[in-house]
Amino acid sequence: MKVKDGEGYDIRSFDDKGNEFHIEVKTTTGGKHTPFYMSENERAYMEKMKEKYSLYRVYNFDRVSGIGDYFVLSGTKLIDNESFNPISYEISYKAK
């Protein structure tokens, strides 16, 4: 089941025992080790729900055919083994 933007994940699903889990999908046309972007909201949700969270990493995606390769990482594995580097800031003008 697709969820609305801002929830921190893309898909709400269930395993064969009826347990709910959440899926985030990140897609690039680059290779397996191409860096990808995740919002702070997505990162925070993954950390909070790491036991019920998986990231599907689609790479070598061909936009014409709609075909790519993929692998799956659990939220726990992402938190424990990957590097998260903040790279941008939102700038808001203050009213004077």
Secondary structure, DSSP 4 states (H G I P E B T S, - for coil): -B--TTSS-SEEEE-TTS-EEEEEEEE-SS-TT------HHHHHHHHHTGGGEEEEEEEEEETTTTEEEEEEEEHHHHHHH-----------PPP-
